[in-house]
Amino acid sequence: MDKYLEVNRAIWNASTPIHVASAFYDVPGFKAGRCTVFEVERAEVGDVSGKSLLHLQCHFGMDTLSWARLGARVVGVDFSDVAIAQAQALAAETGIDARFVCSDVYALRERVHEQFDVVFTSQGVLCWLPDVMEWGRIAAHFLRPGGVFYIHEFHPIGLFYQPPGVVAVLDGETYARRGEPIRSEQRGTYADLDADICMPEYEWPYTLGDVVTALASAGLRIEFLHEFDHCAYPAQPGFVRRADGFWYCPHNSSGLPLMFSIRATKE
């Protein structure tokens, strides 16, 4: 899997400066005090004041630092050295106490040796992981007894969602696809569709059952699984942003899920 991860690391290294400069991330707003953690995430994770929090796949750290602003003692992890350097710079500039570690998820046991009250991950993380079962074991490993794991992620069925509110198999893919990763190469990024970048990337599909099974098999107790018709970015043309900060498809009258959240605890 190393060759796939290195290709993916390269595109995240190249994309990070574009994301930092984008209106999508609004770094100046964050520096001025904006909290980037969605209200639903804050409500479902609960009060983090005085708690230790590990943020897996943190990108350049704005959510990690937002959790710190909410009172948590934070450690952010990402496999992009460019993103981690930007996160460290952002922490220094804002004066927020945070620790950032450059590591892919699977090597994290070698870099971080404590356990945490909260393990958090969110928005577009699972598709970059070749082994969801091992991811579940790693999440459980870093939780102390009584700790909370939380994920707010894109619903896998959303990959097949196409306006005006129908589900269709795209390019011969199936929901429960297994095997080799999906290779794609598109111009721009989700944060800037017109950005001058076009590099290959590899993604691994997952099902909702994969995610639940990975966490349960690792010994975590699922407290809830919620499904949402919102999206964290305009996934399709015509999506409209509402006051809660999420994007909605006006044609999705049936409420097909575009994101989900899971909260689990370690007994």
LUMDO-124903 format. One line per 2 residues: number of its first residue (from 1); for each residue x, y, z of N, C-alpha, C. Coordinates in pm, whole numbers, plus 32768, in hexadecimal, padded with zeros to 4 digits. Example, Ala and Ser with C-alpha at 12.3 -4.5 7.8 and 13.67 -1.06 7.14 Angstrom:
2
1> 8527/7DC7/830C/84CE/7E3E/830C/8528/7EB6/830C; 8505/7F1F/82C4/8557/7F96/82CA/850A/8003/8313
***
This chain:
267
1> 8050/7F88/8000/8000/8000/8000/8055/807F/8000; 80D9/8071/8018/812D/80E7/8025/8127/8140/7FA8
3> 8125/8101/7F32/8126/8152/7EB7/80A7/81A6/7EAD; 8036/816D/7ED7/7FB9/81B8/7ED3/7FBD/822C/7F36
5> 7FEF/8211/7FAE/7FF3/8278/8015/8051/82EA/7FEE; 80C0/82C9/7FAA/811D/8331/7F80/80DE/8389/7F13
7> 8094/834D/7EB8/804D/839B/7E52/7FE8/83F8/7E95; 7F9E/83C3/7EF5/7F3B/8415/7F3B/7F7C/8482/7F8F
9> 7FED/8462/7FCD/8034/84C8/801B/805D/853C/7FC0; 8089/851C/7F47/80B6/8583/7EEA/8045/85E3/7EC7
11> 7FCD/85AD/7EB0/7F5F/8608/7E8B/7F32/865B/7F03; 7F36/8624/7F7C/7F12/8674/7FF1/7F7C/86DD/800F
13> 7FFA/86BD/7FF8/8063/8722/8007/8050/8794/7FA4; 802B/8772/7F2A/8016/87D8/7EC3/7F96/8827/7EDA
15> 7F31/87E5/7F12/7EAF/8827/7F26/7EAB/8882/7F9F; 7EFD/8865/8003/7EF5/88B2/8081/7F05/8948/806E
17> 7F6C/897A/8024/7F75/8A0B/8012/7EFA/8A45/7FCB; 7EBE/89FA/7F71/7E45/8A28/7F2D/7DD2/8A32/7F91
19> 7DC6/89CF/7FE7/7D5C/89CF/804B/7D6E/8A41/80AE; 7DE9/8A59/80D8/7E03/8AC4/8139/7DDA/8B4C/80FF
21> 7DED/8B5E/807D/7DCE/8BDE/803D/7D3C/8BE8/800F; 7CEF/8B7D/801C/7C69/8B7A/7FE2/7C00/8BBD/8039
23> 7B98/8BEF/7FF8/7B24/8C24/8041/7ADA/8BB5/8089; 7AE2/8B3B/8057/7A9E/8AC8/8093/7ACA/8AB6/8124
25> 7B4C/8ABD/813D/7B7F/8AAA/81C5/7B7E/8B2B/8217; 7B83/8B9E/81D6/7B79/8C1F/821B/7BD8/8C26/8294
27> 7C57/8C17/827A/7CBB/8C1C/82E5/7CB9/8CA3/832E; 7CA9/8D14/82E8/7CA1/8D93/8332/7C2F/8D95/8397
29> 7BBD/8D5A/8372/7B4D/8D52/83D0/7B6F/8CFE/8449; 7BB6/8C90/8432/7BE2/8C3C/84A2/7C40/8C89/84FE
31> 7C9E/8CD0/84C4/7CFD/8D1C/8514/7CB5/8D86/8569; 7C44/8DB6/8534/7BF6/8E1B/857C/7B9C/8DDE/85E7
33> 7B9B/8D58/85F0/7B50/8D18/865C/7AE3/8CB8/8631; 7AD0/8CA5/85AD/7A66/8C4B/857F/7A84/8BBB/85A8
35> 7A1E/8B75/85DB/7A2A/8AE7/85FB/7A04/8A96/8580; 7A5D/8A3E/8556/7A43/89F0/84DD/7A00/896A/84F8
37> 79F0/8945/8576/79AB/88C9/8599/7915/88E2/858F; 78CF/8892/8540/7840/88A5/852E/77F5/8894/85B2
39> 7786/88DA/85BE/7735/88D3/8637/7708/8844/8654; 76E3/87F9/85EC/76B7/8770/8602/7728/871B/863C
41> 77A2/8736/8613/7815/86EE/8649/782D/8711/86DA; 7823/8792/86FA/7833/87BB/8785/77C8/877D/87DF
43> 774D/877C/87AC/76DE/8746/87FB/76ED/86B0/8810; 7717/8668/87A8/771D/85D6/87B0/7799/85A5/87FA
45> 7806/85ED/87F1/787E/85C7/883E/786A/85E9/88D1; 782E/865D/88EB/781B/8689/8974/7887/86E9/89A1
47> 787F/8712/8A1B/78DD/8771/8A56/7969/8734/8A5B; 79CA/877C/8A24/7A54/874A/8A22/7AAE/8797/8A82
49> 7A76/87ED/8AD3/7AC7/883F/8B2E/7B1E/87E7/8B87; 7BA0/87FF/8B82/7BFE/87B6/8BD6/7C1C/8729/8BA8
51> 7BE4/86FF/8B36/7BF8/8677/8B05/7C68/8673/8A9C; 7CA8/85FF/8A92/7D0B/85EA/8A2A/7CC4/85B7/89AC
53> 7CEE/85EA/8939/7CAA/85C9/88BA/7D11/85AD/884E; 7D04/853C/880E/7D57/8516/879C/7D06/8527/871D
55> 7D39/8578/86C1/7CF4/8591/8643/7D40/8549/85D3; 7D04/84DF/859F/7D40/8493/8533/7D25/84D6/84AD
57> 7D8A/84D9/8457/7D80/8512/83D0/7D4E/85A3/83D8; 7D9C/85F6/841A/7D71/867D/843F/7D88/86E5/83D3
59> 7DC6/86C1/8361/7DE9/871F/82F8/7E40/878D/8334; 7E22/880E/831B/7E7C/8874/8351/7E49/88B1/83D4
61> 7DF2/8867/8419/7DE1/887B/84A7/7D78/88DC/84D8; 7D25/8916/8483/7CC6/8978/84B6/7C5F/8939/8513
63> 7C2E/88C2/84F3/7BD0/8880/854E/7C16/885A/85D1; 7C8F/8829/85C7/7CDB/8807/8640/7CE8/8880/869B
65> 7D0D/88EF/8660/7D1F/896A/86AE/7C9A/89A0/86E1; 7C2F/8987/8697/7BAB/89AF/86C7/7B84/8960/8742
67> 7BA3/88DE/8744/7B89/888E/87BC/7BDB/88C4/8832; 7C55/88F1/8817/7CA6/892D/8881/7C64/89AC/88B6
69> 7C2D/89FB/885C/7BE5/8A74/8887/7B6C/8A50/88DE; 7B35/89D9/88C7/7AC2/89AC/8916/7AED/896B/8999
71> 7B6F/8967/89B3/7B9F/8939/8A35/7BEA/88B6/8A38; 7BF9/8875/89C5/7C3C/87F3/89C3/7CD5/8804/89BC
73> 7D1B/879E/89EC/7DAB/8792/89D9/7DBF/8739/895E; 7DF3/8772/88F1/7DE6/8731/8870/7E6B/8700/8837
75> 7E5E/8691/87ED/7EC9/865E/8798/7E8B/8645/870F; 7EC3/8683/86A8/7E93/8670/861F/7EF6/861E/85D0
77> 7EC2/85C4/857C/7F16/8568/8530/7EF1/856E/849C; 7F55/8575/8446/7F3D/856D/83B6/7FBA/8538/8372
79> 7FA7/84F7/82FE/801A/84BD/82BA/805F/8520/825E; 8027/8597/824B/8062/85FE/81F6/80BF/8656/8247
81> 813F/8654/8227/819E/86A9/8271/8184/873C/8257; 8153/875E/81E0/8133/87EA/81C1/80BD/8818/8217
83> 8058/87C2/8225/7FE4/87E5/8276/800A/87F3/8309; 805D/8799/833B/8085/87A1/83C7/80D8/881F/83E1
85> 8130/8842/8385/817D/88BE/8395/8121/8937/8398; 80BA/8937/8343/805A/89A5/8343/800A/89A8/83C6
87> 7FE5/8933/83F9/7F9B/892C/8478/7FF0/8964/84E9; 806F/8941/84EC/80C8/8973/8555/80D8/8A0B/854A
89> 80E1/8A3D/84D0/80EE/8ACD/84BD/806E/8B15/84E8; 7FFC/8AD9/84C9/7F7C/8B15/84EE/7F6A/8B17/8586
91> 7F95/8AAC/85C7/7F8E/8AA7/865A/7FE7/8B14/8697; 805F/8B23/8660/80BB/8B88/8695/8083/8C14/867F
93> 804A/8C2D/860A/8017/8CB3/85EB/7FA0/8CD7/8642; 7F4A/8C76/865E/7ED2/8C92/86AD/7EEA/8C82/8743
95> 7F5E/8C4D/8768/7F7C/8C3A/87F5/7F2D/8BCA/8837; 7F01/8B69/87E6/7EB2/8AF9/881B/7F10/8A85/883A
97> 7F03/8A4D/88B0/7F58/89DF/88DB/7F28/895E/8898; 7F7B/8923/8844/7F57/88A9/87FB/7FD6/8860/87D3
99> 7FCB/87DF/87C5/803B/878C/8796/8011/874A/8715; 8069/874C/86B0/804B/870F/8630/80B6/86A8/860D
101> 8089/8637/85D9/80E1/85C7/85BA/80CF/85A1/8528; 813C/8597/84E0/8137/856B/8454/8144/84D3/844F
103> 80D7/8491/842D/80D5/83FF/8428/8059/83D2/83DF; 8063/8364/8395/7FE8/8328/8365/7FA8/82DB/83D9
105> 7F29/82C1/83CD/7EDE/8284/843B/7F1B/81FF/8464; 7F45/81B0/8404/7F73/8128/8421/7FF9/8124/846A
107> 8047/818F/8462/80C8/8193/84A7/80C0/81E1/852A; 804A/8208/8552/803C/8266/85C1/8065/822B/8647
109> 8056/81A9/8658/807F/816B/86D7/8114/8181/86F2; 8162/8194/8689/81F1/81A8/869A/8213/8238/86BF
111> 81B2/8294/86AD/81CE/8322/86C1/8188/835E/873A; 8116/8325/875E/80C8/8359/87CE/80B5/82E7/8831
113> 80CE/8301/88B3/80D2/8294/8915/8071/82A5/8988; 8019/830A/8982/7FB6/831B/89EB/7F2A/82F9/89B8
115> 7ECB/82F4/8A13/7E3E/82E1/89F0/7DF2/8362/8A0C; 7D7A/836D/89D2/7D32/83EB/89D1/7CA2/83D8/89FF
117> 7C67/8446/8A30/7BDA/8446/8A55/7B80/8443/89DA; 7BAF/8482/896D/7B60/848B/88F2/7BBB/846E/887B
119> 7B8D/841B/8821/7BCC/840B/879E/7B66/843C/8738; 7B8D/84A0/86E9/7B32/84E5/868D/7B67/84DB/85FF
121> 7B0B/84CA/85A1/7B2F/84CE/8513/7AB5/84F6/84C3; 7ACC/853C/8454/7A58/8576/8412/7A74/859C/8381
123> 7A0F/858A/832E/7A04/85C3/82A8/7A71/8599/8245; 7A53/8530/81FD/7AA9/8509/818E/7B27/84C1/81B6
125> 7B20/8470/8220/7B99/842D/8251/7BA1/839A/822B; 7B30/8354/822A/7B34/82C2/821B/7B61/8295/8191
127> 7B42/82E2/812B/7B62/82B5/80A2/7BF8/82AD/8089; 7C49/82E8/80E1/7CDA/82E5/80D0/7D1B/8271/8119
129> 7CC9/821D/8159/7CFD/81B1/81AC/7CE6/8129/816B; 7D4F/80DD/8151/7D40/805B/810F/7D08/7FED/816A
131> 7D0D/8000/81EC/7CE5/7F96/824A/7C90/7FD2/82B9; 7C0C/7FCF/82A8/7BB2/800B/830B/7BB2/7FBC/838D
133> 7BC1/7F38/8385/7BC4/7EE8/83FF/7C3A/7F10/8458; 7CAE/7F21/841F/7D23/7F4B/846C/7D0F/7FD8/84A2
135> 7CD1/802E/8453/7CAF/80B5/8482/7C5C/80AF/8502; 7BFB/8055/8506/7BA9/8046/857D/7BFB/801B/85F6
137> 7C57/7FBF/85E0/7CAE/7F90/864E/7D08/8001/8680; 7D37/8055/8624/7D8D/80C4/864B/7D3E/812B/869B
139> 7CC5/8149/866E/7C70/81A7/86B7/7C59/8176/8746; 7C3C/80F6/8755/7C24/80BC/87D9/7CA4/80BD/882D
141> 7D14/80A4/87EE/7D95/80A0/8835/7DB1/8125/887A; 7D8F/8194/883A/7DB1/8217/8871/7D47/824F/88CF
143> 7CDB/8207/88E5/7C75/8232/8944/7C91/81F6/89CD; 7C8A/8247/8A33/7C92/8210/8ABB/7C09/81DA/8AE2
145> 7BFF/817F/8B40/7B7D/8149/8B6A/7B1C/81BA/8B90; 7AA4/81B1/8B5A/7A41/821A/8B6F/7A49/8289/8B08
147> 7AAB/8282/8AB0/7ABD/82E9/8A4B/7A58/82E1/89DA; 7A50/834E/898D/79EE/835D/8922/7A34/8363/889A
149> 7A07/830E/883F/7A2F/8319/87B3/79BD/8359/8766; 79E0/83B4/8708/7978/83F5/86B9/79A9/8409/862A
151> 7950/83EC/85CC/796A/8408/853F/78EF/8448/8501; 7906/84AD/84AE/789E/84EE/845D/78D4/84ED/83CF
153> 789A/849B/837A/78D9/8476/82FC/7874/8474/828A; 78A7/8478/8210/7851/846F/819A/7816/83E3/8190
155> 7796/83DE/817A/774E/835F/8170/7776/831A/80EE; 7799/829A/80F3/77C4/8256/8078/7758/8251/800D
157> 76DA/8255/8034/7670/8252/7FCF/766E/82D5/7F81; 76A8/833E/7FBD/76AD/83BF/7F78/7700/83BC/7EFA
159> 775B/835B/7EEF/77AB/834F/7E75/7754/8330/7DFC; 76DE/82FA/7E16/7685/82D5/7DAA/7611/8337/7D9A
161> 7614/83A1/7DE9/75A6/8401/7DE4/75B9/8461/7D6F; 7552/8470/7D20/7554/84CD/7CB1/74D0/8518/7CAC
163> 74CF/859E/7CA7/7452/85E6/7C95/740C/85B5/7C17; 7387/85B8/7C14/732D/85F1/7C78/72FA/858B/7CDE
165> 7352/8555/7D2F/7329/8500/7D9D/731A/846F/7D7A; 7370/843C/7D24/736B/83AF/7D01/73F0/8370/7D25
167> 73EF/82EE/7D37/746A/82A5/7D51/748D/8256/7CD4; 7507/8266/7CA5/752F/8221/7C2B/75BD/81EC/7C3D
169> 75D8/8178/7C09/7660/8142/7C0B/76B4/8191/7BA7; 7725/81C6/7BD4/7778/821A/7B82/77EB/81CC/7B44
171> 77F7/81D3/7AC2/7868/8198/7A7B/787D/8104/7A9E; 7811/80BD/7AB3/781A/802F/7ACD/7845/800B/7B5A
173> 7857/806D/7BB2/7880/804F/7C3B/7809/8017/7C8A; 7828/7FCE/7CF2/77C1/7F97/7D49/77D7/7FCA/7DD6
175> 776E/7FC9/7E26/7776/7FFF/7EAE/77DF/7FB6/7F02; 77E2/7F33/7EF9/783C/7EE3/7F4B/78B7/7EB7/7EFE
177> 78EF/7F10/7EAF/7964/7EF1/7E5D/79DA/7ECA/7EB6; 7A26/7E67/7E8E/7A9B/7E3B/7ED8/7B12/7E2F/7E78
179> 7B87/7E26/7EB2/7BFD/7E0E/7E60/7C56/7E87/7E55; 7C86/7EA1/7DDD/7CE3/7F0E/7DC6/7CA0/7F95/7DDD
181> 7CEE/7FFA/7E04/7CB5/807F/7E16/7C88/80BC/7D92; 7C34/811F/7D9C/7C04/8167/7D27/7C64/81D8/7D08
183> 7C9B/81DA/7C90/7CF7/8245/7C67/7CA8/82B1/7C1E; 7CC3/832D/7C40/7C85/839C/7BFB/7CE9/840C/7BEA
185> 7CCB/8468/7B92/7D21/84DA/7B77/7CC9/854B/7B45; 7CB2/85AE/7B99/7C59/861C/7B76/7C9E/86A1/7B8E
187> 7C7B/8703/7B3A/7CB4/8788/7B4B/7C6E/87D0/7BBD; 7CBC/881B/7C0B/7C84/8866/7C7A/7C76/8813/7CF7
189> 7C42/884F/7D62/7C28/8809/7DDE/7B9C/882D/7E0D; 7B6A/87E4/7E70/7AE5/8802/7EA5/7ADD/888E/7EDF
191> 7B4F/88C5/7F0A/7B50/894A/7F45/7B5F/89B8/7EDD; 7B8F/8995/7E68/7BA2/89F6/7DFA/7B9C/89A8/7D77
193> 7B26/89A6/7D3C/7B12/8955/7CC3/7B66/8986/7C4E; 7B92/8A04/7C51/7BDF/8A3D/7BE3/7C75/8A3C/7BFD
195> 7C9E/89FF/7C69/7D2D/89FE/7C8B/7D7E/89B5/7C20; 7DF6/89E6/7C07/7E4C/89AC/7BA1/7E98/8936/7BDB
197> 7E50/88CA/7BED/7E8B/8850/7C22/7E43/87D9/7BE5; 7E8D/8778/7BBA/7E53/86FE/7B82/7EB7/868D/7B98
199> 7E9C/863B/7BFE/7EF5/85D0/7C23/7EA5/8552/7C3F; 7EE1/84DE/7C31/7E97/8462/7C4E/7E81/8450/7CE3
201> 7E18/8407/7D06/7DFE/83E3/7D90/7DBB/835B/7D93; 7DC4/8319/7E05/7D88/8295/7E18/7D2A/829A/7E90
203> 7CB3/8263/7E7E/7C52/825E/7EEA/7C1B/81D1/7EF8; 7BFA/81AE/7F74/7BC2/812B/7F93/7B30/813B/7FBC
205> 7AD3/80F8/7F78/7A46/8102/7F9E/7A2B/80B7/8021; 79C2/80DD/8065/7999/809C/80E1/7902/80A0/80E8
207> 78CA/8044/8133/783A/8045/814B/7821/8070/81DC; 77A7/8095/81F9/7785/80B9/8282/7799/8041/82DE
209> 777B/7FC8/82AB/7792/7F4F/82F8/7825/7F3A/8317; 787D/7F5D/82B9/790D/7F52/82D2/7935/7FA5/834B
211> 7902/801F/8351/7929/807C/83BA/78F7/804C/8442; 7878/8029/8449/783D/7FFA/84C8/7883/7F7B/84F7
213> 789B/7F1F/849B/78DB/7EA0/84BE/796A/7EB7/84EF; 79B3/7F12/84AE/7A3C/7F2E/84D8/7A42/7F61/8567
215> 79E7/7FBB/858A/79E6/7FF3/8612/79B7/7F8C/8679; 794D/7F43/8657/7919/7EDF/86B4/797D/7E6D/86C9
217> 79BE/7E44/865D/7A20/7DD7/8668/7A99/7DFE/86BA; 7AB3/7E80/86C0/7B24/7EB1/870F/7B00/7EBF/87A2
219> 7A85/7E9E/87C6/7A5B/7EA1/8851/7A15/7F1F/887D; 79F2/7F76/881D/79AB/7FF0/883F/7914/7FD7/8840
221> 78CF/801A/8899/783E/800E/88A1/77FE/8081/8856; 77B1/8062/87EF/7770/80C9/879E/76FE/8106/87EE
223> 7705/8189/8805/7698/81CF/8849/762D/81FC/87E7; 7657/822D/8774/75F5/8251/870E/7636/8255/8685
225> 75E2/8247/8620/7604/825C/8594/7599/82B9/855D; 75BF/832F/8535/7562/8391/84FD/7580/83A7/8469
227> 751A/83BC/841A/7529/83D8/838C/74ED/8462/836F; 752F/84AC/8315/7508/8536/82F9/74FB/854E/8263
229> 74A0/85A7/8240/7493/85CD/81B3/74E6/8649/8193; 7540/8670/81ED/7598/86E1/81D2/7620/86B0/819F
231> 766E/870D/816C/76F4/86EE/813C/7751/875E/8167; 77CE/873F/8180/782D/87A2/81B0/7865/87F9/8140
233> 7846/87D7/80C3/7872/8829/8052/780E/8816/7FE1; 780C/886C/7F7C/77AC/885E/7F0E/77D2/87EA/7EB2
235> 77A7/8774/7ED7/77D2/86FA/7E91/77A1/86F3/7E01; 7732/8736/7DE2/76FB/8735/7D5C/76D0/87C3/7D38
237> 76CA/87E3/7CB7/7696/8867/7C8E/7608/887B/7CC3; 75EC/88F4/7CF0/7567/8914/7D20/7555/8909/7DB6
239> 75BB/88D3/7DFD/75B0/88CC/7E8F/75AB/895A/7EC9; 755D/896A/7F33/7549/89ED/7F72/7579/89E7/8003
241> 75C3/8A4D/802C/75F5/8A51/80B5/758E/8A95/8110; 7575/8A57/8184/7516/8A8D/81E4/755F/8AC9/825C
243> 7511/8B00/82B6/754A/8B47/8329/759F/8AEE/8382; 7585/8A6B/8381/75D2/8A10/83D6/765D/89F2/839E
245> 767B/8A2A/8327/76FE/8A17/82EA/7707/89A1/828C; 769D/894D/8287/769E/88D8/8230/765E/88F9/81AA
247> 767C/88A3/8149/7646/88B0/80C2/75D8/8848/80AE; 756C/8871/806D/74F8/881B/8057/74D2/881B/7FC3
249> 74A1/87A8/7F96/746F/879F/7F0D/73D9/87BC/7F0D; 73AC/8822/7EC5/731D/8843/7EC6/72C5/87D8/7E88
251> 7302/877A/7E3E/72B4/870F/7DFD/72AB/8691/7E54; 72EC/8692/7EC8/72F1/861A/7F1B/7279/8615/7F79
253> 7202/8613/7F41/7189/8615/7F92/7176/8593/7FE1; 71B5/8528/7FB5/71A8/84A7/7FFA/7207/849D/8071
255> 7261/84FF/8081/72BC/84FF/80F3/7327/8495/80ED; 7355/8471/8076/73C0/8410/806C/743B/8441/80BB
257> 747B/83E8/8106/74EA/8413/815B/7567/8437/810C; 75A2/84A7/812F/761F/84D3/80F3/7693/84CE/8157
259> 7673/84CE/81D9/76D8/84C0/8240/769F/846C/82B2; 76F9/843C/8306/76CE/83F1/837C/772B/8413/83F0
261> 7700/83F4/8467/7756/8402/84DC/7747/8387/8534; 77B3/8364/8576/77B3/82F4/85D6/77FB/8324/8654
263> 77BD/8309/86C5/7801/831C/8746/7809/8293/8788; 7880/8273/87B8/7897/81F1/87F9/78ED/8208/8875
265> 78E3/81AD/88D4/7931/81B9/894F/7981/813A/8968; 79ED/814B/89B2/7A41/80D9/89D7/7A1A/80AE/8A64
267> 79EF/8033/8A70/79C1/8000/8AF2/7A35/7FFC/8B56
***
